Amino acid sequence: MNTEHKRYLSFSRLGGLLMVGFLMIFHTVSAQVLGVSASKLTATDATLVSARTLEAEPSFAYLYARKSFDGGGKLHNIFPNQDSAIILKDLFFRFTYGAGKRLEIGTFITSTLSSFSFGAKYRFVEHKKFLAVALLGFNFFNSSNLGARKTGFFGKYMGLAAGLAFTENFTDRLSLDVTPQYQYTFCYDGALSNNYFLYCDAGYYVFNHTLQLSGGWSFWYHQPVTDGTDSYGLSFHPGVTIEPAKSFLIVFYTPIDLAGKNVGRFTGFSFAFTFTID
């Protein structure tokens, strides 16, 4: 293998790795339980949409990467030209409905129709200021970069995701959300990968509960079942939520990749507008 091949991944392999990194890292699109509500940035919380209430949320993500993490976790330039970068962006839509006092259900879809998801959140613990919910979701993918075999239903392959979400309200201003999740991806021919996720967000309200200063971290691990190499990513994401009205919420945050393996090092921004319809 010559020096150039050692230093730079082939573009065909690189495109797949970077796309996997984008989908796994960014809480929207491919992994985990989607279509359910959250009160901060990337971690699903244990609160629920009120019964007979609908949340509608368009969101936009923009990420770019000039470097990637290799199999040993070391950084390498993606392109010889430092002015070049991988840019990933998309528009997403979430619709979540409060189906009862303990249950919410929802859907999540990309504007390009590259994925479609169903999700549900069920509260099973409510003790003083501590809440816990169970999560279940189905994800359908139609991205040519991520699968080569048809599922026979929708897209290239499918994912079954499950997890838990815990929320501790320390005070009326300070709270913490922790969400461990697992996703099993498969296609018509059999298993493809196991995926593990851990998200953690903390938030503190200021200005009479109209602005929430938030921050946290996320970790994901992708383990192929048959072929391919494993990968992981660790990210930090500072941000804010703005609540100018009871039925309107704005979320903005910046994901920053800190470490990884066989994945691009991305940074960028995401914002969302959440509308509540009684």
N, C-alpha and C positions, 0 to 999 in steps of 0.2 A: 504493500500500500504506500503510495507516494505521499509527500508532505502535505500537498493540497488536500488530498482525501482524508488525511488524518485530522486536518484542522477544520475542514468544512464538511458538514453532512451533505449528502446528495439532496437536491431540491425535492425530489419525489418523496423521500423519507422524511425530510424536514417539514414539508407541508402537512403530512399526517401527524407528526409529533406536535407541531405547533397548534394544529386544530384541536387535538386531544387536550392539550394544555389549556387552551381557551375554554373549551366546553367544561372541563373538570373544575377549573379554578373559579369560574365566574358566576356561580349560583343561579344562572339563568339557562337556558338551552338544554343541556343534556343530562345532568346527573342529579341525584338526590330526588326528594319529593318536591314537585313543583305544583303550582296552582293554589297554594295555601298562603295565608297572610303572615306578615312579619312586622315588627314594630321598630326595627333598627335597620341594619345594613345587610349582612349576608346570613346571619343565623335566624332560623325559624324560632319564634317565641311560642310560649304556651298559652297565650291569650287567644280568644276566638272572635271572629266576626259575629256581631249580634244576630240573634235569630231573626229570620225573614228580612235580612239586610244583604245587599249586594255591594261588593267592592270591585271597581273597575280600575285597572292600572296599566297605562302604557309606560314603557321604559325604553331607554336607549343606552347602548354600551359602545365604547370606543377604546380599543386597546392597540398598543404597538410594541414591537420588540426588535431590538438590534442585536441582541445576544441570546444565546441559548445555553442551557445546562447540558453537559454531556453525561455519559453513563457513570462517571465518577463524581458528578456534581460540580465540575469545574466549568467556568464560563468561557465561551468562544464566540467570536464574531460570526454572525449569520452570513453577511455579505462582505466581500473585500472592500467595498465602498461604504464608508461610515455614514454617508448620507442616505443610504437605503434602509428600509425597515419593512417588517411584516406588519400590516395593518388589518385589524379585524373589527368589524362594526355591524350592528344589527339593531332592529327595532322589535320589541316584544310586547305581548299583551297578556294580562292576567285577569281572570274573572273568578271571584270567590264569593260563595253564598253561604250564609249562616243557616244551616239546615235544622238547628235545634240548640238547646242550651249547652250541649256538650259536643256538638259536631259541626264542622264546616267542610264544604267540598268545593273544588274549583278546577279550572282548566288553565293551561298555559300554552301559548303558541308563538312561534316566530313569524315575522312578517314575510320571510322567504318560504314559509311552510316546510322548512327543513326538519322541524321536530314538532311534536304535539304531545301534551301531557295531561294526565288526570291526577289529582291529589286529594287527600282527605286528612283531616286532623281531628282526633277524638281526645277530649280531656278525661283523664281517669284519676287525677289527684288535684285537690284544691285544699290546701292546709295553710291557713293564715295568709302569709305573703308568698308562699311557695306554690307553684303550679307545674303540672307535668301533663304532657299529651303524647299520644301515640301517632305516628305518621305512616301513611301508606300511599304509594304512587305507582303509576304505570307511565312509561315514557316510550314514545315511538319515534324512530329516527329515520330520516331519508337523506342523509349526507353521503355523497359518493366518496368523500375522503375517509370515512370511518368504517365502512362495511362493503363487502363485495358480494354477499349472498342475501337473497331475498328472504323475508320472514314469511311471505305468503299472505300477510295481512296489510300492514301499512309500512312502507319504507324498507330500509335495508335490514334493520334489526330492532330489538325491543329491550327495554329495561324494566325490571321489577325492583322498586326501591322501598325501604322501610327504615324506620328510626324512631328516636325519641327526642322531645324538646323539653327543656327545663327552664323555668323562669323564676328568679328570686328578686322580689321587690324589697330592697333593703330599706328604702324610704320612699316617700311620694315623688322624689326626684331621681334617685339612683336605683338602677336595676341591672341585672345580668341575665343573658340568654346563652344556653349551651345546647348544642345539637349534634349528637353522633348519628350517623346514617350509614347504610350499606345499600349498594345496588348490584344486582346480578344482571348482566347483559347476555343476550342469546339471540340466535336466529333459527331459521327452520332446521338447519343441520345440527344444531346443538349449542353448547355453551361457548361464550366468547371471552368474558372477563368477569372478575370480581373487583368492585370499587368500594373504597372506604373513605369516609369523610368525617371531619370534626370541625365545627364552627363555634366561635365564641365571640359575643358582642357585649359591650358594656355601654350604658348610656346615662347621661346626667342632664336633667332639664334646667334651663335658665329662662329668664325673661317671662316669668309667669306661665311656664309650661308651653310656650310657643316655639322654643328652640331647644333641641336635644343634641348635645355634643356626644358623638359616638365614636367608637373605635373597637377594633378587635383583630382576630387572626383566623385563618382558615388553613386546614391541612387536608390534602387528598392523596390517595394511593391507588394506582391503577395496576391490576395484576392480570395479565392475559392468561387464559386457561390453556390454549393450544400452542400458538406461536406468537412471536413478538417479544419485546422486552418490557419489563415493568418500568413504571415512572411514578414520580410523586412531585408535589409542589407545596410550598409553605408561603403564605402571603399575609401581609399586614394591610389593613384597610381603615384609614381614618375617614370620617365623614360627619354629616349633620342631617337631622330631619327637621323640617320646618312645618309648623301646624298653624297656618293663618286663620283657619276656620275649622269648625267641628267636623265637617264633611269633606275636608280637603287636606292632603298631606303631600309634601315635597321631600324627596330623599336624594341626597347627593353624596357620593363617596369616591375615593381614589384607591383602587387596588394596587399594591406594590409587591411584586414577587421578591422574596428574600432568599429562597433556596429551592433547589429542584434537581431532578434527574430525568434526562431524555425529554426535555420540554423547553419551550422558549421562555425567556424571562420578560414578562409583560408588565406594563404599567399603562395607565390611562384613566378613564373616568366613567361613571355611570350615574344617570339620574332617572327618577321615576316620579310620576304624578298619580296619586291615589285619590279616587273619588268614591264616596260612600253614598249609596242610594237606598233610602228606606222604603 
